[in-house]
Amino acid sequence: MRPISGGPRRTVLRTLRADGPALAVRRTGTPSSPVAQVHLVGTAAGPMGGDLVEVRVRVGPGAHLDLQGVAASVVLPGRDQARSRLRLDVEVAAGGLLTCTLPPVVVTGAAEHQATTVVRLGGDGRLRLAEHVRLGRHDEPGGWWRGHVDVTRDGSPVLRQSTTLGDDPGMRDLRTVLDTAATDHASATHDTVVMPLAAGGTLTVTLGATTAAEQRAR
């Protein structure tokens, strides 16, 4: 993706492709908008144990992309107890911006899921990444979720973090927001922590036994 030269500034999608049965990719929003909008659409149940889903995103110099999901992914166990895997591979060039709101991931009982996010930022490229993981459906024990995030800027580390959920009933719902342009100060409540990063930006983590919506319903 890159912005067109001359005239009103807007982002042009150069390549938009999906292979395999798991996901489709659709351009949404207004073509004349300066920000390109794309939705990921699940086209099959799962992922199931043994599945590998790879998402690659390339944002060119000065381009702005808003990437979103349509509905939650429900992770199901496979016959051989193998884990399912999702790999998100991102590059954002100088002047580029990616806003990525991934669809919620619900890990059902006996399922195991591995999520790996690798981001390479160039120059002043920016990223805002929001993720939501939930262990178990309503009144169901959850499975296991393991996540790893590796973000670099021009080869230097911005964030390297690994998280595992699965054996603590008090930690079933995880929300994270990584914003490489934010300048929030460090803060903490009973379930949310805001952490400024040494290389710039902030990481906000909310972790608890239930979602905010469930708490309000009680």
N, C-alpha and C positions, 0 to 999 in steps of 0.2 A: 504494500500500500504506500502511496505517496500523494502529496498534494499536487494539484495541477498548477502550472505556472501561468501568470497573467490573469487578469480579471478577478472576480470575487474568489476568495480562498475557500476551497473545499477539498475533501479527501476523496480519492478515486480508489475503488477496490480493483486491483489488478488480477488477483487470483482468489477464487472462492470455490473450494472443492471438498467433497467428502467421499471417502471410500469405505466400503464395508457396511454391515447392517445396523451398527449401534447408533450412529449419529447422522443427522442431516444438518446442513448449514444454510441459513436463509438470510438474505439482506432485507432489513426492515428500515423504518424511518424514511426520511425524505431525501431523494438523490441530491438535491441542491444544498443540503445542510453541510456546514463545514466539518461536521463530525459524521463519520460512517458508522452505521449501527448494524450489527449482525447478531442473530440469535442461533444458538445451538438447540436442535430439536431431537429428542430421543425417539428413535424409530423402532426400538425393540425393547423387550423387558430386560431388566438387569441394570448393570453388568452382573454376570454370574461368575462363580468361581472358575478361574482359569482364563477369563477374558482379559485382553489388553486393549485399552482405548488410548490413543495418542492424539493430542490436539497441538498443532503447530501454528503459531501466530507470528507474523512479521509486520512490524509497523515501520514505515520508511521515514526519512527526515521530514519533520514538520507535519506528519499525518496524525490524525486523531481518530481512534477507533473505540467504540463502545460495544463490548462483547458481553452478551447475557445468555442465560438459560431460560427455557420455557417452563419446565416442571422438574420436580425432584427426581433424582435417580435412586431407585430402590435396589440395593446390593443384595443379591441372593446367593446362598451357598451352592457350590457345584458338587457333583457326585464324588469327586476324588479329594474333597476338602482343600483344594488349591485356592489361593487367594486371587481375587480380581485386582487389576492394576489400572490406574489412570496416570498418564504422563502428560503434563502441560509444559510445552517448550516455547518460550517467548523471547523475541528480540525487539527492542524498541530503540530506534536510531535517535541521534541528536535532534532535539526539537519535537520529537514525537510524544504522543500520549496514548496509553492504553488504559481504559477503565474496564475492568473485568469483574463481573458479578456472576460467579459460578452457581449453577443450580444446586439446591440443597442435596446432600447425600445422606440417605437413610440406610444404615447397615443393619440388616435383620439378624435375628438370632442364628448362631452357627456360621454366619458369613464372616469373611475376613477381607479387608480392602487395603490396598497400598496406594497412596496418592503422592506423586512426586512432581514438584513444580520447579523448573529451572528458568531463570530470567536473566537475560543479558541486556543491560542498559548501556547506551552509548552517549557520551557527552552529557547534555542536560535532559535526556530522555526521561519520561515520567511514567509511573505505574500506580494505579489504584486497584488493588486486588482484594475482593471480598469472598470469603468461603464460609460455608455452614455445614456442619456434620452433626448428625443425630444418630445415636445408637438405639435401635429398636423402634418398631412402630408402636401404636398405642397399646399399653398393657402387655408389651412383649419385651423379653430380655434382649439386649443388643448383642451384636457380634464384636469384632475387633476392627479398629481403624488405626492405620499408621500413616503419618504424613511427614514429608520432608520438603523444605523450601530452601532453595539456594539462589540468592540474588546477587549479582555483581554489577559494578559500573566500571566500564573500561578495564575489566579484568580484576578490579579490587573488590573485596567482599563488602556487601551492604547488609545482608542477613543470611545466616545459616541456622536453620532450626529444625529439630525433629520432635514430633509429638506422637504419643501412643495413648489411645483410649480403649478401655475394654474390661478392666477388672474392678472398677470403682463405681458403684451405683450413684455416687454423688457427682460424677463427671460423665454425663451422657449427652450433653448438648454443648457444642463448641462453635463459636463464631470468631473469625479473625478478619481484620481489615489492615492491610499493609498499604500505606500511602507514602510514597517516596518524596512527595512535595510538602507534606504536612509539617507544621511546626508546633504541635501541641506539647504542653509541658507534661512531665510525668505525673500520673495520678492513679488512684486505686479505690475501688469500692469493694463490697463483699463478693462480687462476682466478675468485675471488669478491671483490667489493668491497661493503662496507656503507657507505652514505653518509647521514648525518643531513641532513635538509632544514632550511633556515633558517626555514621557516614551520611546522615541526613534522612529526614522522614520519621514516621512513627509507625509502631505496630500496636494495634488495639486487640486485646483478647478477652472474650467473654466466655466463661466456662461454668456450667452448673448442671443440676440434675434434671431440670425442666426448662422449656422455652418460656420466654416472657409471656407469650399468649396463654400457655397452660397455667402459669401462675395467676394471671388475671382472672381466669375462668374459675378458679377455686374459691 
